[in-house]
Amino acid sequence: MTSPEPVESRTQTRTQGRSAQTATLAEIAREAGVSAPTVSKVLNGRADVAPATRARVEDLLRAHGYRRRRAEATRSPLIDLVFHELESAWALEVIRGVENVARDAGLSVVLSESAGRLTPGRTWADQVAARRPHGVILVLSGLDESQRALLTSRSIPFVVMDPAGDPGADVPSIGATNWQGGLAATRHLVELGHRRIGAISGPTQMMCSRARVDGYRAALETAGLPVDPGLIANGDFHHEAGYRLGLELLRRPDRPTAVFAGNDLQALGLYEAARELGLRIPEDLSVVGFDDLPVAPLVGPPLTTVRQPLTEMAEAAAKLVLDLGREAGTPAATRVELATSLVVRSSTAVPAGG
C-alpha cells in the first residue's frame, strides 16, 4: 500500500561544522514524535499541520541540514518574484526582464509584495513551499534564517536582486554599480561648474541607496568640495518624497544649484517642486536622476540620469535562479554587479553666472 504523501528516504549529511551523522525523514519523524507523512506534509507546505508540530519539524529539518533531492521535488512551472513594493515603472522593468526569461523556459511568473517589509512574512514561505516553483527572485528584499532554511530544505533556489542589505556571502545576488553611478552623476555636475550640489537619497536602510550617496560624497571630496549634511535629504524613492524634500532644499537661502536625486521618481518630484517655486530646469537648477526609466527622456526637459540596466538585471537574476535549480552544479558566478552609465540629456547645464 502506498503512502498518501510522497516520502523522501534520501539521507542527508549535516552542514559543514556539524556532525557527519545523517537522518532520513523517518528518523526526523521519530525525533519529532510524528509520522513520516506528517513530515512530508510540512515539506510540501500543507496547511493541515498544527503550528507547534510544524515548528518542531522545521527545527529538526534545519538542525539536520536536510535538503530534498531536486529529482524528488516535483516542480510547478513557476518563478516566484517578490517585491519590497510593487507600484512603479521601476517594477515593470524588472517584471519585463523576468518574464523574458520565464517565457523562453516555458514558465509563468507569480508576483507578490512584502508590503514595504524587508523580508516576506512566514505565510509567504509556506505558500512557496506548497507551490514548489523552479525558483524565487527577491527584489530589494531578503530572507531571514528560517525562510532560507525552509527553501533550502525543499531545494527551491533563490536569488536576491538589488539586495536591501548585505545578503551574506552564500546568497546569490544580482546588483548594479550603485556607488559608481552616484560618483558619475555628481562628477558630471561638478564638471559643469556646480559647487553647491544637493542629494535626495532613498531609504537609509537600503544598501543601494547608501552606495549612491557614498558615490556622491566621494565625487565632492575628490573635487575638494565640502560635503554639507544640510544638503542631503533622506527620501523613500517615491515621487512625493522628491517633491517634499525638493521644496525644503530649494527654499533654503543658500539653496543648491544642482541636485542628484536617488532615483528618477524623486527627480520628477523635484521637477514639480522647482516649477512651484518658479525655478527653471536647467537654467536655475540642474537635476540628475537614477534608473533611466522609460519616462526619463519624455519629460520636459528630458532627464539626465544614471542608467541602471533593470531589465538586464532581472534577466540575469532569472537565468541564475534557473541555473541554480539544475543538477549540473552551482554556476561559476553567484554574486554579479552590472554596470551603470550616465545618460546626459537636457536637465543639466552650467550654473547661472558660471
RODO-2510 file (C-alpha; in nm, 4 decimals, decimal comma):
residues 354
     n   res          X          Y          Z
     1     m     0,0000     0,0000     0,0000
     2     t     0,1430     0,3354    -0,0984
     3     s     0,1665     0,6329     0,1351
     4     p    -0,0827     0,9158     0,0659
     5     e     0,2067     1,1632     0,0718
     6     p     0,5451     1,1330    -0,1071
     7     v     0,8125     1,0469     0,1494
     8     e     1,1772     1,1043     0,0607
     9     s     1,4088     0,8481     0,2187
    10     r     1,7307     1,0016     0,0921
    11     t     1,9801     1,0549     0,3729
    12     q     2,1285     1,3996     0,4116
    13     t     2,4631     1,4980     0,5583
    14     r     2,4628     1,7740     0,8162
    15     t     2,6142     2,1050     0,7147
    16     q     2,9853     2,1711     0,7496
    17     g     3,0995     2,2120     1,1091
    18     r     2,8322     1,9777     1,2406
    19     s     2,8392     1,6039     1,2956
    20     a     2,8577     1,3883     0,9852
    21     q     2,5557     1,1985     1,1192
    22     t     2,2734     1,1629     0,8688
    23     a     1,8986     1,1489     0,9092
    24     t     1,6117     1,0199     0,6967
    25     l     1,2651     1,1667     0,7097
    26     a     1,1585     0,8647     0,9118
    27     e     1,4255     0,9422     1,1722
    28     i     1,3244     1,3092     1,1790
    29     a     0,9648     1,1970     1,2257
    30     r     1,0646     0,9804     1,5243
    31     e     1,2563     1,2699     1,6815
    32     a     0,9583     1,4986     1,6323
    33     g     0,7133     1,2388     1,7630
    34     v     0,5044     1,2436     1,4428
    35     s     0,4517     1,0215     1,1403
    36     a     0,6647     1,0351     0,8247
    37     p     0,3639     1,1547     0,6187
    38     t     0,3314     1,4481     0,8620
    39     v     0,6933     1,5435     0,7979
    40     s     0,6215     1,5205     0,4251
    41     k     0,3192     1,7479     0,4693
    42     v     0,5447     2,0070     0,6318
    43     l     0,7942     1,9774     0,3468
    44     n     0,5143     2,0213     0,0945
    45     g     0,3716     2,3300     0,2660
    46     r     0,0421     2,1630     0,3509
    47     a    -0,1851     2,3670     0,5763
    48     d    -0,3285     2,0723     0,7717
    49     v    -0,0436     2,0583     1,0260
    50     a    -0,0645     2,2152     1,3712
    51     p     0,1622     2,5229     1,4075
    52     a     0,3537     2,3727     1,7020
    53     t     0,4133     2,0491     1,5092
    54     r     0,5215     2,2421     1,2008
    55     a     0,7710     2,4469     1,4039
    56     r     0,9134     2,1329     1,5705
    57     v     0,9604     1,9567     1,2367
    58     e     1,1142     2,2672     1,0722
    59     d     1,3626     2,2979     1,3602
    60     l     1,4710     1,9361     1,3125
    61     l     1,4955     1,9693     0,9336
    62     r     1,7169     2,2722     0,9860
    63     a     1,9266     2,1047     1,2587
    64     h     1,9918     1,8021     1,0366
    65     g     2,0677     2,0188     0,7334
    66     y     1,8030     1,8290     0,5400
    67     r     1,7836     1,9030     0,1678
    68     r     1,5357     1,7351    -0,0620
    69     r     1,6920     1,5894    -0,3746
    70     r     1,5983     1,8012    -0,6753
    71     a     1,4960     1,4909    -0,8680
    72     e     1,2429     1,4087    -0,5969
    73     a     1,0926     1,7578    -0,5891
    74     t     0,8136     1,7841    -0,8442
    75     r     0,8236     2,1459    -0,9542
    76     s     0,5483     2,3735    -1,0722
    77     p     0,6212     2,5656    -1,3950
    78     l     0,6609     2,8885    -1,1996
    79     i     0,9108     3,1519    -1,0876
    80     d     0,8169     3,3447    -0,7725
    81     l     0,9008     3,7168    -0,7999
    82     v     0,8820     3,9050    -0,4694
    83     f     0,8939     4,2844    -0,4476
    84     h     0,9589     4,5076    -0,1492
    85     e     0,6991     4,7393    -0,3053
    86     l     0,5087     4,6898    -0,6276
    87     e     0,3793     5,0224    -0,7543
    88     s     0,6052     5,1914    -1,0063
    89     a     0,7505     5,1868    -1,3559
    90     w     1,0703     5,0577    -1,1927
    91     a     0,8903     4,7352    -1,1011
    92     l     0,7522     4,6999    -1,4536
    93     e     1,1050     4,6951    -1,5974
    94     v     1,2002     4,4159    -1,3559
    95     i     0,8865     4,2160    -1,4365
    96     r     0,9621     4,2520    -1,8080
    97     g     1,3113     4,1056    -1,7630
    98     v     1,1956     3,8064    -1,5566
    99     e     0,9084     3,7420    -1,7987
   100     n     1,1528     3,7373    -2,0923
   101     v     1,3485     3,4502    -1,9398
   102     a     1,0455     3,2689    -1,7965
   103     r     0,8684     3,2750    -2,1332
   104     d     1,1657     3,1186    -2,3100
   105     a     1,1801     2,8478    -2,0420
   106     g     0,8069     2,7739    -2,0651
   107     l     0,7404     2,9104    -1,7162
   108     s     0,4970     3,1584    -1,5644
   109     v     0,5715     3,4294    -1,3064
   110     v     0,3941     3,4644    -0,9706
   111     l     0,4089     3,8183    -0,8275
   112     s     0,3906     3,9053    -0,4602
   113     e     0,4751     4,2050    -0,2435
   114     s     0,6160     4,2228     0,1077
   115     a     0,4221     4,5461     0,1762
   116     g     0,7317     4,7523     0,2493
   117     r     0,8932     4,4902     0,4758
   118     l     1,2498     4,3883     0,4003
   119     t     1,1562     4,0199     0,4390
   120     p     0,8334     3,8470     0,3352
   121     g     0,6040     3,7064     0,6048
   122     r     0,6069     3,3445     0,7193
   123     t     0,2797     3,2742     0,5385
   124     w     0,4540     3,3580     0,2116
   125     a     0,7274     3,0999     0,2740
   126     d     0,4693     2,8276     0,3387
   127     q     0,2872     2,9207     0,0186
   128     v     0,6104     2,8970    -0,1801
   129     a     0,6811     2,5541    -0,0313
   130     a     0,3341     2,4436    -0,1405
   131     r     0,3770     2,5847    -0,4940
   132     r     0,7226     2,4292    -0,5434
   133     p     0,8362     2,6840    -0,8051
   134     h     1,1531     2,6487    -1,0089
   135     g     1,2989     2,9343    -0,8049
   136     v     1,2415     3,2569    -0,6140
   137     i     1,3682     3,6068    -0,7005
   138     l     1,3501     3,8703    -0,4273
   139     v     1,3778     4,2377    -0,5273
   140     l     1,5010     4,4908    -0,2670
   141     s     1,4130     4,2257    -0,0099
   142     g     1,5761     3,9341     0,1643
   143     l     1,5087     3,6231     0,3688
   144     d     1,5512     3,5567     0,7358
   145     e     1,7355     3,2453     0,8527
   146     s     1,4241     3,0311     0,8935
   147     q     1,2941     3,1241     0,5459
   148     r     1,6297     3,0437     0,3881
   149     a     1,6330     2,7086     0,5674
   150     l     1,2785     2,6336     0,4521
   151     l     1,3582     2,6979     0,0856
   152     t     1,6913     2,5155     0,1075
   153     s     1,5340     2,2050     0,2602
   154     r     1,2876     2,1952    -0,0327
   155     s     1,5663     2,2507    -0,2885
   156     i     1,3987     2,5718    -0,4054
   157     p     1,6791     2,8040    -0,5263
   158     f     1,6586     3,1773    -0,4603
   159     v     1,8355     3,4909    -0,5829
   160     v     1,8250     3,8438    -0,4403
   161     m     1,8165     4,1306    -0,6919
   162     d     1,9392     4,4701    -0,5717
   163     p     1,9614     4,3473    -0,2106
   164     a     1,8415     4,5858     0,0586
   165     g     2,1279     4,4893     0,2904
   166     d     2,4273     4,2585     0,2797
   167     p     2,2686     3,9306     0,1652
   168     g     2,5554     3,7192     0,3012
   169     a     2,8453     3,5572     0,1219
   170     d     2,6460     3,2419     0,0424
   171     v     2,3370     3,4138    -0,1003
   172     p     2,3264     3,4507    -0,4813
   173     s     2,2589     3,8113    -0,5818
   174     i     2,2397     4,0435    -0,8809
   175     g     2,3096     4,4131    -0,8335
   176     a     2,4351     4,7234    -1,0099
   177     t     2,7343     4,9534    -0,9605
   178     n     2,5404     5,1970    -0,7428
   179     w     2,8470     5,3672    -0,5937
   180     q     2,9962     5,4260    -0,9379
   181     g     2,6617     5,5627    -1,0560
   182     g     2,6421     5,8150    -0,7721
   183     l     3,0017     5,9151    -0,8405
   184     a     2,9383     5,9652    -1,2141
   185     a     2,6204     6,1688    -1,1560
   186     t     2,7867     6,4049    -0,9102
   187     r     3,1103     6,4312    -1,1057
   188     h     2,9075     6,5413    -1,4092
   189     l     2,7574     6,8261    -1,2053
   190     v     3,0980     6,9237    -1,0656
   191     e     3,2460     6,9328    -1,4150
   192     l     2,9677     7,1676    -1,5251
   193     g     3,0818     7,4078    -1,2554
   194     h     2,8324     7,3424    -0,9742
   195     r     2,9688     7,3826    -0,6213
   196     r     2,6544     7,3537    -0,4082
   197     i     2,5116     7,0156    -0,5011
   198     g     2,2285     6,8602    -0,3039
   199     a     2,1221     6,4960    -0,2836
   200     i     1,7883     6,3285    -0,2188
   201     s     1,8703     5,9730    -0,1193
   202     g     1,6497     5,6674    -0,0977
   203     p     1,5766     5,4778     0,2264
   204     t     1,8830     5,4764     0,4502
   205     q     1,8363     5,1072     0,5367
   206     m     1,8820     5,0043     0,1734
   207     m     2,2335     4,9226     0,0601
   208     c     2,1817     5,0560    -0,2950
   209     s     2,0659     5,3914    -0,1592
   210     r     2,3637     5,4250     0,0762
   211     a     2,6039     5,3305    -0,2042
   212     r     2,4677     5,6030    -0,4335
   213     v     2,5080     5,8688    -0,1651
   214     d     2,8564     5,7393    -0,0849
   215     g     2,9427     5,7871    -0,4529
   216     y     2,8036     6,1421    -0,4329
   217     r     3,0207     6,2135    -0,1285
   218     a     3,3292     6,0677    -0,2945
   219     a     3,2837     6,2886    -0,6022
   220     l     3,2598     6,6028    -0,3885
   221     e     3,5584     6,5090    -0,1734
   222     t     3,7697     6,4207    -0,4769
   223     a     3,6914     6,7627    -0,6234
   224     g     3,7896     6,9311    -0,2962
   225     l     3,4329     7,0407    -0,2245
   226     p     3,2779     7,0245     0,1228
   227     v     3,0035     6,7711     0,1959
   228     d     2,7258     6,9756     0,3564
   229     p     2,4928     6,7472     0,5595
   230     g     2,2233     7,0135     0,5233
   231     l     2,2106     6,9460     0,1503
   232     i     2,1490     6,5703     0,1913
   233     a     1,7846     6,4673     0,2391
   234     n     1,6659     6,1122     0,3078
   235     g     1,3777     6,0100     0,0846
   236     d     1,1983     5,6853     0,0089
   237     f     1,2331     5,6525    -0,3709
   238     h     0,8794     5,7889    -0,4305
   239     h     0,7661     6,0944    -0,6279
   240     e     0,6117     6,2582    -0,3213
   241     a     0,9435     6,2480    -0,1331
   242     g     1,1202     6,4172    -0,4246
   243     y     0,8584     6,6914    -0,4236
   244     r     0,8509     6,7448    -0,0454
   245     l     1,2251     6,7281     0,0116
   246     g     1,2866     6,9268    -0,3060
   247     l     1,0788     7,2133    -0,1654
   248     e     1,2838     7,2046     0,1545
   249     l     1,6155     7,2148    -0,0312
   250     l     1,5102     7,4802    -0,2797
   251     r     1,3631     7,7096    -0,0142
   252     r     1,6965     7,7322     0,1654
   253     p     1,8558     8,0786     0,1456
   254     d     2,1731     7,9049     0,0272
   255     r     1,9883     7,6605    -0,1978
   256     p     2,1817     7,4172    -0,4178
   257     t     2,2262     7,4946    -0,7859
   258     a     2,2077     7,1226    -0,8673
   259     v     2,0572     6,8117    -0,7063
   260     f     2,1348     6,4435    -0,7501
   261     a     1,8104     6,2549    -0,6859
   262     g     1,8424     5,8940    -0,5697
   263     n     1,6103     5,7726    -0,8455
   264     d     1,4054     5,9038    -1,1375
   265     l     1,0774     5,9161    -0,9463
   266     q     1,2271     6,1501    -0,6862
   267     a     1,3821     6,3540    -0,9671
   268     l     1,0354     6,4019    -1,1175
   269     g     0,9046     6,5102    -0,7777
   270     l     1,1903     6,7612    -0,7669
   271     y     1,0808     6,8909    -1,1108
   272     e     0,7386     6,9628    -0,9615
   273     a     0,8904     7,1438    -0,6614
   274     a     1,1074     7,3597    -0,8895
   275     r     0,8092     7,4570    -1,1044
   276     e     0,6093     7,5519    -0,7961
   277     l     0,8908     7,7829    -0,6824
   278     g     0,9331     7,9386    -1,0267
   279     l     1,2737     7,7800    -1,0905
   280     r     1,3661     7,6725    -1,4433
   281     i     1,5440     7,3467    -1,5222
   282     p     1,8289     7,3582    -1,6160
   283     e     1,8736     7,7382    -1,6187
   284     d     1,8204     7,7775    -1,2429
   285     l     1,8577     7,4170    -1,1261
   286     s     2,0309     7,1124    -1,2712
   287     v     1,8824     6,7715    -1,1898
   288     v     2,0241     6,4195    -1,2256
   289     g     1,8185     6,1063    -1,1575
   290     f     1,8989     5,7370    -1,1327
   291     d     1,7458     5,4362    -1,3179
   292     d     1,6726     5,5773    -1,6671
   293     l     1,3084     5,4718    -1,6639
   294     p     1,1196     5,4915    -1,9976
   295     v     0,9663     5,8230    -1,8857
   296     a     1,3073     5,9910    -1,8373
   297     p     1,3561     6,1065    -2,1997
   298     l     0,9902     6,2084    -2,2298
   299     v     0,9612     6,4679    -1,9520
   300     g     1,0335     6,8371    -2,0061
   301     p     1,3221     6,8849    -2,0113
   302     p     1,4439     6,5280    -2,0771
   303     l     1,6109     6,3978    -1,7614
   304     t     1,9848     6,3438    -1,7272
   305     t     2,0116     6,0211    -1,5289
   306     v     2,2221     5,7187    -1,4427
   307     r     2,1082     5,4173    -1,6394
   308     q     2,0591     5,1144    -1,4201
   309     p     2,0074     4,8140    -1,6510
   310     l     1,6934     4,6954    -1,4735
   311     t     1,5636     4,4634    -1,7432
   312     e     1,9079     4,3076    -1,7908
   313     m     1,9488     4,2689    -1,4129
   314     a     1,6137     4,0928    -1,3918
   315     e     1,7027     3,8652    -1,6828
   316     a     2,0342     3,7804    -1,5146
   317     a     1,8539     3,7019    -1,1872
   318     a     1,6045     3,4747    -1,3626
   319     k     1,8779     3,2905    -1,5546
   320     l     2,0804     3,2467    -1,2363
   321     v     1,7904     3,1064    -1,0342
   322     l     1,7154     2,8572    -1,3121
   323     d     2,0826     2,7572    -1,3327
   324     l     2,0880     2,7021    -0,9576
   325     g     1,7923     2,4680    -0,9901
   326     r     1,9611     2,2399    -1,2392
   327     e     2,1521     1,9274    -1,1385
   328     a     2,4647     2,0394    -1,3247
   329     g     2,6006     2,2220    -1,0192
   330     t     2,6471     2,5746    -0,8909
   331     p     2,7188     2,8446    -1,1542
   332     a     3,0652     2,9955    -1,1520
   333     a     2,9391     3,3431    -1,0559
   334     t     2,6612     3,3870    -0,7998
   335     r     2,7407     3,7483    -0,6987
   336     v     2,7079     3,9748    -1,0036
   337     e     2,7078     4,3533    -1,0479
   338     l     2,6023     4,5045    -1,3808
   339     a     2,7492     4,8370    -1,4888
   340     t     2,5624     5,1658    -1,4633
   341     s     2,6216     5,4521    -1,7096
   342     l     2,5464     5,8243    -1,7170
   343     v     2,2943     5,9360    -1,9799
   344     v     2,3251     6,3128    -2,0353
   345     r     2,0121     6,4896    -2,1562
   346     s     1,8750     6,8427    -2,1090
   347     s     1,8156     6,8718    -1,7338
   348     t     2,1759     6,9683    -1,6556
   349     a     2,3749     7,2761    -1,7572
   350     v     2,6374     7,5161    -1,6277
   351     p     2,5107     7,7115    -1,3270
   352     a     2,3698     8,0590    -1,3822
   353     g     2,6557     8,3053    -1,3985
   354     g     2,9012     8,0169    -1,4288
***
